[in-house]
Amino acid sequence: MKTYSPNAEEAMRSLFESLSERERRHYVAVESTKLGRGGLRYLAQVLGCDEKTIRRGKQELGEPSELPPGRSRKKGAVGIR
């Protein structure tokens, strides 16, 4: 399996932290797909996220979005304060 350089990993962590929850799942799912076998576990370690998060992102990418454009949560959902 291919891995990223330490500089690339740091840039990925910075980007990952700047995204919404949904965007994080989708971003890491795409990266995992690019890496192939072993990519899921590797990215979970690099980005400090759960492997289930990546699997959920992969599932969501295969489904049509339930949210209107520009929304990251369903109407009425409570965010972290």
GIPE-V951121 format. One record per residue. SS is DSSP state (h for helix, s for strand, l for the rest). PSI is psi in degrees with one decimal (NA if undefined). NEAR is the number of other ideal C-beta (glycine too) atoms within 10 Angstrom. Layout:
# GIPE-V951121
SS|PSI|NEAR, SS|PSI|NEAR
This chain:
# GIPE-V951121
l|139.5|9, l|143.0|9, l|165.8|13, l|158.2|15, l|159.0|8, h|-37.5|9, h|-41.5|8, h|-40.9|11, h|-42.1|16, h|-42.4|12, h|-39.3|12, h|-42.1|17, h|-41.8|13, h|-45.6|9, h|-48.0|13, h|-44.2|18, h|-22.7|10, h|-8.1|9, l|160.3|14, l|168.8|12, h|-49.5|12, h|-43.7|16, h|-36.3|14, h|-47.2|20, h|-43.6|22, h|-41.6|17, h|-50.6|18, h|-29.9|26, h|-42.8|22, h|-45.7|13, h|-41.2|20, h|-40.3|21, h|-39.2|14, h|-35.6|10, h|-25.3|16, l|-150.4|10, l|128.6|7, l|-12.3|12, h|-35.8|18, h|-50.7|20, h|-43.3|14, h|-49.3|17, h|-35.1|26, h|-39.5|18, h|-45.8|11, h|-43.2|19, h|-5.3|20, l|36.5|10, l|167.7|16, l|143.8|10, h|-31.3|14, h|-33.0|10, h|-42.3|18, h|-43.3|25, h|-41.2|15, h|-41.8|16, h|-41.6|22, h|-41.4|17, h|-45.4|11, h|-35.9|15, h|-25.4|13, l|-3.0|7, l|151.8|7, l|147.9|5, l|137.6|10, l|-10.6|8, l|144.6|11, l|155.8|8, l|138.4|5, l|-5.9|5, l|140.7|13, l|-9.1|13, l|156.6|12, l|153.0|9, l|132.0|7, l|-8.3|5, l|146.4|8, l|131.1|6, l|172.3|8, l|135.0|4, l|NA|3
